[in-house]
């Protein structure tokens, strides 16, 4: 059992472990929760809104609906790249606002208001030319990176669907490879196994073939069906 002195010591230690108390410290601490799992880098800047970022994450998750771990990783990269792209217009506006504040006096001698405004914009462009060019370069790089992530996500999904499609075809057209528990007369089993629904006419015809001739009849039925489907595809090509 802990002594009174140990209890008091634990309480004192707890006071030092409650986390940051200043607004700056609390903001920094809140950002600890939004780091990428692979790199650990902080995505948010001190000026970013944590709630807005988390809401943005949920919006893109609903859009892309990642299911597997690598898809989730790619979607997180898409989120973070999109979030950085959203900063570009604000940064550009910030440069112009800063320029108007710092350079307005240099154009104050011009009496015409429209001319004075045009002069100020040109002066800002000339003064912050390098910064604005770097900002545009960063935007192009981010957009290229975003396109790469989206393309990779699309490819991963297409490859996964191709594997599923091949498996479905193998099970559909090779009866001996189907699970023994599959009831050929139960449409729900077909939907569960293959992921799509067959017409009642197709299922009824196939079931009748199975009842009359067993596996051999099913094989013949499937060969005929494939030949008819291939012919139809050629005619429609």
C-alpha positions in Angstrom: 0.0 0.0 0.0 1.4 3.4 -0.9 2.4 5.7 1.9 1.1 9.2 2.3 4.4 10.7 1.1 4.2 8.5 -2.1 0.6 9.6 -2.8 1.6 13.3 -2.4 4.6 12.7 -4.8 2.3 11.1 -7.4 -0.1 14.0 -7.2 2.8 16.5 -7.7 4.0 14.5 -10.7 0.5 14.5 -12.2 0.4 18.2 -12.1 3.4 18.3 -14.4 1.9 15.7 -16.8 -1.4 17.4 -17.7 -0.1 18.7 -21.0 0.5 22.3 -22.2 -1.6 25.1 -20.7 -0.8 28.0 -23.1 -2.8 28.5 -26.3 0.3 28.0 -28.4 1.1 24.8 -26.5 -2.4 23.4 -26.8 -2.4 24.1 -30.6 0.9 22.3 -31.0 -0.3 19.4 -28.9 -3.6 19.2 -30.9 -1.5 18.9 -34.1 0.2 15.8 -32.7 -2.9 13.8 -33.6 -2.7 14.6 -37.3 0.6 13.2 -38.4 0.9 10.7 -41.3 1.5 7.2 -40.2 4.5 6.5 -42.4 6.6 9.7 -42.1 5.4 11.2 -38.9 5.5 14.7 -40.5 3.1 17.3 -39.2 0.6 18.2 -41.9 -1.0 21.3 -40.3 0.6 24.7 -39.9 0.0 26.7 -36.7 -2.4 28.9 -38.7 -4.5 25.9 -39.9 -7.8 24.9 -38.5 -7.7 21.4 -37.0 -11.4 21.0 -37.2 -11.6 22.1 -40.8 -8.8 19.6 -41.7 -10.5 16.7 -40.0 -13.7 17.6 -41.8 -11.8 17.7 -45.1 -10.4 14.3 -44.3 -13.9 12.8 -43.8 -15.2 14.4 -47.0 -12.4 12.8 -49.2 -12.7 9.5 -47.4 -16.4 9.4 -48.3 -15.5 10.4 -51.9 -12.8 7.7 -52.4 -14.0 5.1 -49.9 -10.7 3.3 -49.3 -11.1 -0.3 -48.1 -7.6 -1.7 -47.9 -4.5 -0.4 -46.0 -2.6 0.8 -49.1 -5.7 2.5 -50.5 -6.1 4.3 -47.1 -2.5 5.4 -47.4 -3.0 6.7 -50.9 -6.2 8.6 -49.9 -4.3 10.2 -46.9 -1.7 11.4 -49.4 -4.4 12.8 -51.6 -6.0 14.5 -48.6 -2.7 16.1 -47.6 -1.8 17.2 -51.1 -5.3 18.7 -51.6 -4.9 20.5 -48.3 -1.6 22.0 -49.3 -3.2 23.1 -52.6 -5.9 24.9 -50.7 -3.2 27.1 -49.1 -1.9 28.5 -52.4 -4.7 31.1 -53.0 -4.4 32.3 -49.4 -0.6 32.6 -49.7 -0.9 34.5 -53.0 -3.5 36.9 -51.5 -1.2 37.3 -48.5 1.7 38.4 -50.7 -0.5 41.1 -52.4 -1.9 42.2 -49.0 1.6 42.5 -47.6 2.8 44.4 -50.7 -0.1 46.9 -50.5 0.9 47.6 -46.9 4.6 47.9 -47.5 4.6 49.6 -50.9 1.6 51.9 -50.9 3.7 54.9 -50.0 5.8 54.6 -53.2 2.7 55.1 -55.3 1.0 57.8 -53.2 2.2 60.6 -55.4 -0.1 59.5 -58.3 -3.4 61.5 -58.0 -5.4 59.2 -60.3 -6.8 56.4 -58.1 -7.1 53.8 -60.9 -3.6 54.5 -62.1 -2.3 54.5 -58.6 -3.8 51.1 -58.0 -2.4 49.7 -61.2 1.0 51.0 -60.3 0.8 49.4 -56.9 -0.1 46.0 -58.4 2.7 46.2 -60.9 5.2 47.2 -58.1 4.0 44.2 -56.0 4.5 41.8 -58.9 8.0 43.2 -59.5 8.9 43.2 -55.8 7.5 39.7 -55.0 8.2 38.2 -58.4 10.4 35.5 -57.1 8.1 34.6 -54.3 5.0 34.4 -56.6 7.0 32.4 -59.2 8.0 29.9 -56.4 4.4 29.7 -55.3 3.2 28.9 -58.9 6.0 26.2 -59.1 4.9 24.7 -55.9 1.3 24.5 -57.1 2.3 22.8 -60.3 4.4 20.2 -58.3 1.5 19.6 -55.9 -1.0 19.1 -58.8 1.4 16.6 -60.5 1.8 14.8 -57.2 -2.0 14.7 -56.7 -2.5 13.3 -60.2 0.1 10.6 -59.5 -1.7 9.6 -56.2 -5.1 9.5 -57.9 -3.8 7.5 -60.8 -2.1 5.0 -58.5 -5.3 4.6 -56.4 -7.2 4.0 -59.7 -4.7 1.4 -60.8 -4.7 -0.4 -57.4 -8.5 -0.7 -57.6 -8.6 -1.8 -61.2 -6.0 -4.5 -60.4 -8.0 -5.7 -57.4 -11.2 -5.8 -59.5 -9.5 -7.7 -62.2 -8.4 -10.4 -59.8 -12.0 -10.6 -58.4 -13.4 -10.8 -62.0 -11.0 -13.6 -62.9 -11.9 -15.5 -59.8 -15.6 -15.1 -60.5 -15.2 -16.4 -64.0 -13.1 -19.3 -62.9 -15.8 -20.3 -60.4 -18.6 -19.6 -62.8 -17.3 -21.5 -65.7 -15.5 -24.3 -63.9 -18.0 -26.1 -61.7 -15.5 -28.4 -60.1 -13.7 -25.4 -58.7 -16.8 -24.0 -57.0 -17.2 -24.6 -53.3 -19.2 -27.8 -52.7 -21.7 -25.9 -50.5 -22.8 -23.7 -53.4 -26.5 -24.4 -54.2 -26.8 -23.9 -58.0 -30.5 -23.2 -57.5 -30.2 -20.5 -55.0 -29.7 -17.0 -56.6 -28.6 -15.5 -53.3 -25.6 -17.8 -53.2 -24.7 -16.7 -56.7 -24.9 -13.0 -55.7 -22.9 -13.7 -52.5 -20.1 -15.5 -54.4 -19.9 -13.6 -57.7 -21.0 -10.1 -56.5 -23.7 -9.6 -59.1 -27.2 -11.0 -59.9 -28.1 -13.3 -62.8 -31.5 -13.2 -64.5 -34.1 -15.7 -63.3 -34.3 -17.1 -66.9 -30.5 -17.8 -66.9 -30.6 -19.4 -63.4 -33.6 -21.6 -64.2 -32.1 -22.8 -67.5 -28.8 -23.5 -65.9 -30.4 -25.4 -63.0 -32.5 -27.5 -65.4 -29.3 -28.4 -67.3 -27.7 -29.4 -64.0 -30.7 -31.5 -62.9 -30.8 -33.4 -66.2 -27.1 -34.0 -66.8 -25.1 -33.0 -63.7 -21.7 -31.5 -64.0 -21.2 -32.5 -67.7 -24.4 -30.7 -68.7 -23.3 -27.6 -66.7 -20.0 -27.6 -68.6 -21.8 -27.8 -71.9 -24.2 -25.1 -70.9 -21.4 -22.8 -69.9 -19.5 -23.4 -73.1 -22.6 -22.6 -75.2 -23.3 -19.6 -73.1 -19.7 -18.3 -73.5 -19.8 -18.9 -77.3 -23.1 -17.0 -77.6 -21.8 -14.1 -75.5 -18.6 -13.9 -77.5 -20.6 -13.9 -80.7 -22.8 -11.1 -79.4 -19.8 -9.1 -78.4 -18.3 -9.5 -81.9 -21.6 -8.4 -83.5 -21.7 -5.3 -81.3 -18.1 -4.4 -81.9 
